[in-house]
Amino acid sequence: MNLDELTSNIQKISKDDSIQKLLNNLESWKTDERNVFELRENIERFFGNTWFEKQTDFDKIYGIWSEFKNSAIDGIGGMTMNERLYWFGALDLFDNTKNESERKRIYEKLMAAK
């Protein structure tokens, strides 16, 4: 499950305000300055500091987040750049970059700086 699939699966669980904040946080990651490790820290902090209306929603969402985190973020060191782009839903973003400095920013975001 890549980042886009993760957000899609979370959307299906609940429309609770705290879950929408989580989704906004995940979706904004592609265009903000955080790298993958900062994303992990930020989302983990979110789970630790946010109250969910239903424990079952929290359990489901934290479960699929953990699956993504374990596969994509914790395993990023052994990935090719194409794998990183896929896992983090950045293929189109990378393909549509107009200059080398934008590509460099994506490399850095995905911990693959040249």
N, C-alpha and C positions, 0 to 999 in steps of 0.2 A: 504494500500500500504506500503510494507516494503522498506528498504533502497535499496535493489537490484532492486525492481520494480521501485522505484523512479529514479534511474540512467538510467534504461532502457527507461523509459518514457521521460526523458530529452534528451537522445540520439536521439530520434525520432523527436524532435522539430527542431533542427538545428545543423549544423556542424561548426558554428561560433567559432573562436579561444577562445573567452572568455567563451563560454559554455563548450568547451573542458577542459579549466582550472578548471571550476567548477566541472566537472565530475572527473577529476584527484584528486581534493581535496576530494570529497565524497568517491571515491574508495580507496584512500590511508588511510582513517580513520580507516578501519578495522585493519590495521597492525601498525599504528603509536601510539603515547602515549596519544593522546587526548581522553578525556571522552566525553560522550554525550552532556554535557553542553558546553564544549569547542568547540565541533563540531557546535552546534547551534550558538554560538558567532562568530565563524570563518566564517560560511556560511552567516550569516546576514551581517557581515562586508564586505564580498565579494560582496553581492548584493548592498550595499551602496557605494562601491568604484569602481565598474566596469561599464563601459559603454557597453551596448549591441547595436548591429547594428539596430535591429528592436525592437520597443517597444512592439509589439505583442508577440515576443519571450520571452522578459522579463516578461510580464504579465502572460503568460502560465507557464513558469518555476517557477516564484515566487509563483504562485498559487498552483502548486503541491508541491513545497517545504513547503509552509505554511501548507498545509493539512498534510503532513508527520510530520512536526514539532509539530503541535497541537496534533496529535494523539500519536506519538511515544515519542517525547522528553518531551513535557509538561505533558504527562500522565504516565511517567515512574514510578513515585512513587507508583502507585497502581498495578504495574505489577509483575507477578511471574518471576522467572529467565527464564523459557522457553519462556514466552511472550517477554521478552527483547531480548533473542537470536533470536527469529523469526523477530521481528520488525527491528532489526539492521543487519539482514542477517548473523548472527554469529553462527548458529547451527553447521555447518560443522567445523568451526574454533574451537569451543568449544569441539566438539566430537573428534577432531584429536589432541587435546593437549596431550603432552607426560608426563607432570609432574604437580604437584600441584602449582608451582610458575607461570606457564603459565595460569592455570585456575584462579589463584588469580588476575592476570593482567586483564583478561577478566571480572571478577566480578567487579573490580574497574572501568574499562572502561564503564561498563553498570550501574554504581552506585549501585552495589549490593554487596559491599565488606562485607566479613564475619567478 
